[in-house]
Amino acid sequence: MSRDPRFDILFQPVKIGPVTARNRFYQVPHCSGMGYRYPNAEAHLRGMKAEGGWAVVSTQEAEIHPTSDLTPANEARLWDDGDLPALSAVTDSIHTHGSLAAIQLVHNGLHVANRFSRMIPLAPSHSISDSLDPVQARAMDKTDIADMRRWYRSAARRAKKAGFDIVYLYAGHDMSVLQHFLSRRHNDRGDEYGGSFENRLRLFREIIDDTREAIGDTCALAIRLAVDELLGPSGITCEGEGKDIISALAELPDLWDVNLSDWSNDSQTARFSEEGYQEPYIRFVKSVTTKPVVGVGRYTSPDSMVRAVRQGILDFIGAARPSIADPYLPRKIEEGRIDDIRECIGCNICTSGDNTNVPMRCTQNPTIGEEWRKGWHPEIIATATTPEPALIIGGGPAGLEAARALAQRGVDVVLAEGGDEWGGRVARECRLPGLATWGRVCDWRVGQLSVRANAELYLHSPLSADDVLQYGIPHVAIATGARWRIDGVGRTHRRPLAFLTEGLLVSPDAILSAGAEAVPADGPVVVFDDDCFYMGSVLAELLAKTGRSVTFVTPESQVSPWSKNTLEQGRVQKRLIDLGVRIMTAKALAGRTKDRLELACIYSDKIDTIDCATLVPVTARLPDETLWLELKARDAERADAGIRTVTRLGDCLAPGLIAAAVYSGHQYARTYQDQIDRDTAPFKREDIARLYGRHA
């Protein structure tokens, strides 16, 4: 295939000061959860982006000093020369594939609690840390300001020494001392570094000059700036000081990287935003600077990318999440393989890795984070040496990925789905409000399988144990999914609650299959959420939008608390409030009649009684393991039937995230013939001493 000429503009080289990017694809700084603790994994992750065609590949934020200690978060560090080996490994990996390496220098100011270093945080003014730690930042005096400038200069020199081509100054997401000095919310100083706009800008100007002097004329200088904080007049806005900042500093950097603040605004999920959603806020930037501009907006469509460039909004298509979902996105566009792009679904499972301090994962790309420790490549998978046929039972996310990857390995695959559509839970969940993009998990895999001659796909094909034994296919994977419980068992109630059957119960599965019509319209509905992620809130949203009276009850202190990790919690709760959903927190189930529900305070056991005609319990799921158990009971017949292995995948093994199901299917495809040694580590572990040239 050849590239569509419409997309030629995306492959034009663009100068960034003294360096040149070979195309317009730019992986902006993003966290990976690997950072300084997993340097080999970090280097291989970034190198894969370069291999996939991203002309610029950035690290995550790099702490420049122990007073900017984000522990337990695992970012990059440039505290001293001891951090250079890890970062040099990153630049070497990026340069191997002809891309430019960028590093984002940051002092996090009042955003940190310095849990590891135990040093007092620094800020423009006396301020409490924006973590929940009982820690305050002290106001910086002139000596502190001189120190800050020196720390930035030293970090910039080290960044150049480590081989970076672009050095960032970070003033975004309300996470940087530079942004804190700019902000009227954080800066109430009375000296030349506070008060007027020019005074609040002073430290930024000085550090720009200091950094330019430190990196010389061989590295480019970039600024990452939040042009709008979505706080109205109390914050930076694109019509106000966001525009003023860029106008005042317009020609000083070599590149402007512009976005929204804070992170939950910058990385909005597809549930709450569309592709290109940042354009109204960043559209002005190119009108006030001649320097190239990069911005993000979860771009996955090449047509949208071309439009953003041709309309003069952006010079570079910035990406974090789309580059995670498909590190090869630029190469696929360049080679005319548009249908092969694994489009980001905007679920933010990637951000949950950073927020839980572990290496990231991705719903669409199961290889992310495994490039080094398991040797997984997002596009290449070894052909099976002696491929033996496989039967995959269940066409949900685990089954589809297992079949797709096995077919890529040259294995003859039969995929049997008992229902009338592909996708399993994904097909049902993507019909819920805001989750339409989740259908890409199914669509991409079905599309990939449809062009594989060695893959046979069958709908309307429920299989029994007799069927499986009769077919005698050597390797059988059961991916039959899971079902929601309706007996109340979950995190809070560990035993079934018999009283729930005193009134009408409707399972989430019934709503997923039939929509809101599964719930009678006459009488109040209670959604009891003990799952704590998205399902309870999105079902409440669906029902409320049909005019039903909905009460959302949870034992937690807020709606969908785990969605803080996907940067959605505030928007989720606001959505329910705006829809008129009554929210009751810190409540457990205590009793029920036909039309009433008793709730117990989890702290005091005080009972509240509310009207409830229909209860929708969103608690836990049970694997659909009937077929697995039937085959296990007939183990003695398997060998005679020619079946070598029977394996459970995805939710059938243990219900979890869609990302976990996809990962399970992919892992099976890579190892389906292997005998797993349970005493052997399942992946390589980091040897920090060896990387740093020391003996353990």
N, C-alpha and C positions, 0 to 999 in steps of 0.2 A: 504494500500500500504506500501511497505517497501523501504528503501533507496537503490538506485543503488550502488553496491559495488565500482564502479569506483569513487564515490564521498566520500568514507570513509576518504580520506586524509583531506578533508575540515573540518572534525569534530574531528580532533586530538586536544588535549589541547596543548597550547603553553605558556611557561613561559615568562613573561616580568619582569625581575628582581625579586622582592619579591612577585609578584602576578602572577596568572595563568589565562589565558583566556580559556574558556571551548571549544572553537572551533576557526577556522581561519576567522570568519566573524567579520569585524571591521568597525563600523560606525565612520569614521574620523570626525574631527570637521567641522561643517558646520553651516552657518547662518540659522535662522528660521524666522526672523522677529518678534519673540516673546520676547526673551531676558528679560531684567530686567523690562520692562513695563508690560509684560503679563506672570508672573512667573508660574501661574497654568497651563496655556496653554503650556508653555515650558516644565514643568515637565511631563505632560501627553504625550506630543509628544515623549520625550526621553524614557519614560517608555514603550511606545508602541513598540519602536525599540527593547528594551530588551525582551519584551514579545514575539516578533517575532523571537528571536533567535540570535540576534547580540551579540556576546560575550563581545565586548567592545562598549560602547556608549559614545560619546563625546559631550560636549556642543559646542557652537560656541565660537569665540574668547572672552576672558574676559579682559576688560580694567582694568589695575592695578592701575591707578592713574588719577586724574582730568586733568593732562597735556596730557592725551591720551583719549580725549573725542570725540567720533565718532558721536555725535548728528548731524542730526536726526536719524541716523541708530540706531537700537534697538538691541544691542548685549548684552552679559553678562557683569556684572561689579563686580569688587572686589576692590573698592576704600577703603572700611573700613569694620568693623564688621557688619555694618548695612546691608550689602549685603549678609550676610551669610544665613538668612532664605530662601531666594529665591533659592539659590544654594543647600542648604540642601534638599529642596523639590525635586530638580532634582536628587540628589544622592539617596535619599530614593526611588524614583520611579524606578530608574534603578536597585538598589539592590534588590528590591522586586522580581525581576524576575531572579536573580542570575547572573547578568552581572556586568562587571567592569565599573566604571564611570571615565571618563577622562575630564580634563579641560585644555583649551589652554590659557595660560597667554600671554598677549601681551601689550607692550607699542608701540603705532603706530607711534611715532616719527614725521617725516615730512608729514605723510599721513593724519594727522588730522588738522582741523582748530580750534578746541576747541570752538565751537559755543556756547555751554552751559556754560562751566566753565570760558570762556574768558581768560584762561591762555595762555601764549605764548608757542607755540609748541617747542619741543626740537629735535635737530638733531646733527649728528656728526660735520657738518659744517654749516655755514650760508647758508640757502636754502629757496627758496619759497615753500610753501605748494603745494602738488600735487593735492589738490582740486582746484576748480576755485575761491576760496575765495581770496580776496586781503590780504593775510596773509603770513608772512614769519616765518620760524623756526629759532631760534637762535642757534649758535654753543654751544655745551655743554662744560663747563669747568670742572675741576677736582671735584669741589664740586657737580656739576650736575651728574657726573658719579658716585660719591659715593651715591648720592640720588637715582639714578636709580638702583644701586645694592640693596640698602635698600628696595626700593619699590617692587622689584622682590622677595626678601626674605620674606617680610611681606605678599605679595600675596600668595606665596607658602605655608606659614604657615596657612593662612586662607583657602586655598584650601583643605589642609589636615583636618582642623577643620570641614569643610563642608562635609567631608566624601568621597572626591575623592580618587580613587585608583591610578590614573595615572595623573601626572602633566606635562603638555607640556610647552616647551619653543618654541615660534613661530618665525621662521625666513623665512617666505615664502610670496609669492604674492606681494613683494615689499611694504608690509604694516607694517613692524616691524622695530623698531630701531635697533634690532640685525642684521637684514639683511642690514640695511642702513650703519652700521659700517663696515660690510663685503665688501660692494660695493665700487669699485673705482669710480663709478659715483657719489656717495653721500658723500664719505669720502675723503676729501683732507687735513686732519689734518697733522701737522708737528711734533706731539709729539709721545709718545709710543703707542697711540691708532690709528695711521694713518700711511700711507705710505706703508711699506712692508706688505706682506700677514700675517706674524705672528703678526704684530702690529694691523692690522685690525681685526684679530681674537681674540685679547686679551680680550676685554669686554665680548665676548661670552663665552670664557673659564671661566672667573671670575664668570659670572652669572650662568653657569652650576654648578660650585663648590658651590656657595652660595645657589642655589636651592637644591642641594643634601643635604647640611647640614640642610636646613630648613625642608625638608620633612622626613628626617631620613631614616630608613631602612624598613619601612612598605609600603611606596608608591613608585611606579615606576616613573622614569624620562624619558620623551620622548622628542625628538627634531623633529620639523617639519621644513624641509629645502627645499627650491627651488634649485634643482640641476642644473637647466638650465632656463635662462630667455628669450631664443629665441631671443637674441639681438646680437649674434655673439661675436666678441672679446671685444665689449664695455660692455658686461655683464657677469654674471656668466654662465659658460657652463659646461656641464657634462664631457667634456674631459679636462677641465681646472680647475678653482677654485672650481667648484661644487664637483669634485672628491677630490681635495686637502683638502677641509673643512672636508669631511667625513673621509678621511684618517687620518687627524690630530686629530680628536675628536672621532675616531672610537669606542672605548670601554667606553667612558665616560657616555653616556646615556644607558638606558635599552632597548630603542626601537628607530629606525629611521623611521620617516614618511616622505617620499620623493615625490616631485611633481615638477610641472613647475610653473614658475612665468611669468606674473602676473595672476590674477584670470581668465581673458579671455583666457589665454593659458591653464590653469589647467582644466577649466570646458568648454571645447570646445563643441559646439553643434554637433549633428549627421550630420548636413548639411556640416560640415567642418572636421569631423574626424570619425574614426572607433573605435569600441570596442578595448581596449588595446593600444590606440594610444600613451600612455606615455612610453611604455616598452623600446623603443630604448634609451630613456634618463636615465632611472633608472636601467637598466639591470646590470650596473657595481657595484651597491651598496653592494650587498652581497659578492663581492670578496674582499672588503676592511674592513669589519666588521664582527664580530661573532654574533652581536646582531640581534634580529628579525627585519624584514623590512616590512613595510606596504606601499602600494601605491595604486593609483586609476587609472581608465581608463574606467569608465562607464561599468563595467563588469555586464552582465546580464545572460550570458551563463555559466552553471556549468562546461561545458567542457573547456571553456577558463580559468576559475578559476583554475581548476585542472592543466591545462597545465602551467600556470604561477607559481604555486607552484612546480611542478615536474621539471621544467626547472631551478629552483633556482633563479627566478626573485624576488619572494615575499614569505614571510612567512604568511602574512595576506592579505586577499582580502579586500582592503579598499573600502568604498563606501560612497558617500553622496547621489547623485541623485538616484541610484538604490534602496537605502534604503528608499527614500521618496516615490518613485513609488510603492514599495512593502515592507513595514516594516516586513512582514512575509517571505521574500525571503529565509532566512536560514532554517526556519522550513519547508517550502515547499520542499526544496531540501532534507532535512533530512527525511521527510515523504514520499518521492517518488512522490510528486505532482508537477512535473516539468511543466506540462501544465497549472497549476493554477497560475504560476508566472505572475504578472503584470509587464511586462518589461518596464523599462525606455525608452522613445522615444528620449531622448536627445534634447528636445525642449527648455529647460532652462526657462520655465515659473516659476519654483521654484526660480531661481535666481532673477527674476523680483520682487519678493516680497521684498527681502532684498534691492534691488536697488530703490524701491519705498517706503520703510520704513513701510511695512505692513506685517502681518503674511503670510507666504508662501502659495502657492497653487500649484497644480500639475495636469497636463492634465490627467494622468492615474489614480491617486488616489484622488478622490474627498473628502475623509475623512481627508486628511492631514490638520492640523491646527484646526480641529473641535473635536479632541479627548476629550478635556475638556469642551469647551464652548457649544457644542451641544451634547456631549456624543456619538459621532460617533466612531465606531470601524471599521477598514479596512476589517475585515473578518466576523464579527458577526453583524447581523441585526435581530431585533426581528421579530419572526413570527407574522403575522397579527392575531389579536384575532378573528375577524370574517371576514376572507378574502372574499372580493367581487371581481369578475372578472374585468379585465381592458383591454381596447383596446388602443394600442399605434399606432399612425399613423405616420409613418416616421421612417426609419431605419438608421438615421445618429447617431452621437455621443450621443445626448440627448435621442433619442428613444431607442437606444441599451442599454444604461445604465439604463434607467427607467425600461425597460423590464427585464433586467438581475437582478436588485435588487428586483423588485417585485416578480419575480419567486423565488428568494432566500427566500423571506418572506412567501412563500407558496401560493401566489396569482396565479390564473389561468390567463395567459396573452396571448393575441393575438397581434402579432406585424405585421403590414401590411406596406409594402414598395412599392410605385408605380413604382419604377425603376427595373432594372435587376441586381443590385448588392447591397450588404449591405455596409454601411459606410457613405452614403451621401457625404458631403464635404470632409470628411477624405479620402474616396476612390479616389476622384479626386485629392486632393492636394498631396497625397502621391506619385503620379506619377510625380510630379515636381522635378527638380534637387535637390538632397540632402535630400529630405523629405521622403524617403522610409520607415524609421522606424516609421513614423507617422501612417502607416497602422496597427501597433500593437493596436491602440485604438479600431479599428474595430475587428481585428482578435481575440483578447482576449475575447471580449464580445460575439461575435458569438460562439466562442468555449465554453464559459460557458453556453450559452443558449442552445447549441446543446445537452447537457446532461441533460436538465431539462424536465421531462415529462409533466410539467404543463405550458410549453411555446410552442405556435404554431407560426411559422414564415412563412410569405408569401411574396415572391417577385412578381413583376408584378401585384400588387394589389392596384391601385389607388382607393380611396374611395370618394364617394360623400356624401353630407349631407343626401340624401335619404338612402344610404347604412348604414350610422352610425345609423340613427333612426330606420331602419329596424332591425339591429342586436340587439339593445336594451341592450348593455353591460353597466353595471352601471357606470363605470368610464372610461372616454375617455380623452386621452392625445394627443394633436396635436403637432407633432415635425416635421413639414414639411420644416423647414430650411428657407433660405433666398436667395435672388438673388442680384447680383451686379447691381448697377445703371449705366446707361450710359448717364445720362443727365448732368453730371458734378457736381451734388450736393454732398458736403462733408464739410470738415472743413473750407475751404477757400471760396467756392462758395455756399452760402446757398439757392440760387434759381436756377432753371434749366437754362442752357445756350442753347438757341435755335440755335445759330450758329454752334454748334457742328455737326449737321446733314448735314452741307454743304459738308462734306467729309465722307469717310468710317469710321464707328465706329465698333469696335469689343469688345464685352464684355469679361471681365475675365472669365465669365462662359463658353463662347464659347471655349476659349483656354483650360479651365479645362476639357471640354468634348471631344474636338477634337484634342488637342495638338497644336503645332505650325502651323499645316496645316490650322487652322482657320484664320490665318493671311496671306494674299497674299505675295508672295515672291518678287514681283516686286514693288519697291519703299520703301522709308524710313518709319520706324515705330516709333511712339512716344508713350512711356508709361508715362502717367501723374499720378503720385503717390501722392494722398492726404490722403492715409490710414496710411502711416508712419511706418508700421511694415514690414512684410516679403513679402506680396503678390506682390507688385509692383516690387521689386528687383528680385524676383525669376522668374516672368514672363519675365522681361527684360533679365535675364540670359538664360532662355529657348530659347527665340527668337534669341538672339545673337549667341548661339551655333549652330543654323541652318544656319548661314551665313547672316542673315538679318542685315540691317543697322538700329541700334537702338539708339534712343536718350531717355534718362531718364530725365524727368522734374519733379520737386517738388517745392512747395512753401516753403519747409523747407531749412535749411542751409546745410544739408547733406543728404545722402541717408539713408532711413529707420531709422530715429532717435530713434524710440522707441526700436529698437533692441539693443541699448546700455544697456537696462535693461536685455536683454538675453545674453549679453556679446559678441554680434556678429557684431556690427556696423562696426568696422574697417575691418573685413574680408568681410562683404557684399560689402562695397564700393570698396575694393581692387579687389574683384572678377569681378565687372563690369568694372573697369578700365582695368584689365588684358584681358578682353574679347573685349575691344575696344568700349565699350558703351560710347557714349557722355553723359556727366552729366551736367545738367543745374539746378542750385539751385535758390531759392528765386524768382520763377516765377509762376505767375497765368495765367489762360487761358483768352485771351482777344478777340480773333476773329479767323475765319477760312474760307478758301476757299477750293476748291476740293483738292488741293495739297500743301497748305501752312497753317501754324498755327502761329497765333500771340500770343506772350507771353508778359505779363506785369510784370516789376519788382515790387515786393511787397512793396518796400520802395519808389521808385521814380515814378512809373507808366511808365517808359521808355519802349517802345515797341521794342521787337526783333521779327523778322519773320524767321521761319525755314521751311525747306521742311518737308512735312508730307503727305504720301499717306494713312496711316492707323493710327488712334488714338485709344489707349487702355486706357480708363479712369479707374483708380483704386482709387475710392473715398469712397463711402459708400454703404451699402446694405439695402435692404428693406425686411422685413419679408414676407414670403409666407403665408399670413393669409387668403387666399380665403375661405378655408374650415371653419376656425374659424368664419369668418364673416357670412357665410351662416348658421352655426349652431346657432350663436347668434341671427340671425333674426328669428329663429324658436324655441326660448326658450320655448314658450307655449306648444310645442309638446314633449319636452324632458321628462317631468314627465310621460306622457302617454306611452312613449316608454321605460320607466324604467331606464332612464339615470339620475344619481344623480349629477355627476360633469363633466364639460368639462374644460380642462386646457391646456394652451399653454406652451410649453417647449423650451428651448434652443434658437436657432436663430429665430424661429418662434415668440417668445416673444420679444426678443431684440437681434439682431446680435452682436456677440462678439467673444471672443476666443473659441477655441475648448474646453479648460479647463472649461470655463463658461458653455458651453453646457452640458458637462459631469456632472458638479456639479448640474445643473438644473434638469437633469434626475434623479440623485441620490436623491436629496432633495425631488422630487415628490414621489419617491418610498417609502420614509420613512414617508411621511405625507399625502398620497393620500386620506385617509379617514377623515383627520382632518378638522375641521372648524378653519381657521386661524383667531385669534383675532388681528386685525391690530393695536390695541393699546398696545399689549404686546410685550416686547422685544423678538427678534427672537433667542437670545442666551444669555447665562450667561455672565455677565461682571465681570472683575477682581475686587476683594475687597482687595486691597493692604494692607490696615490697618489691616484687620483680619489676613492675612498671616503673617504679621510682629508682631502680638500680641499686637496691639494698637487699641484704639478706634478711630473711625473716628471723 
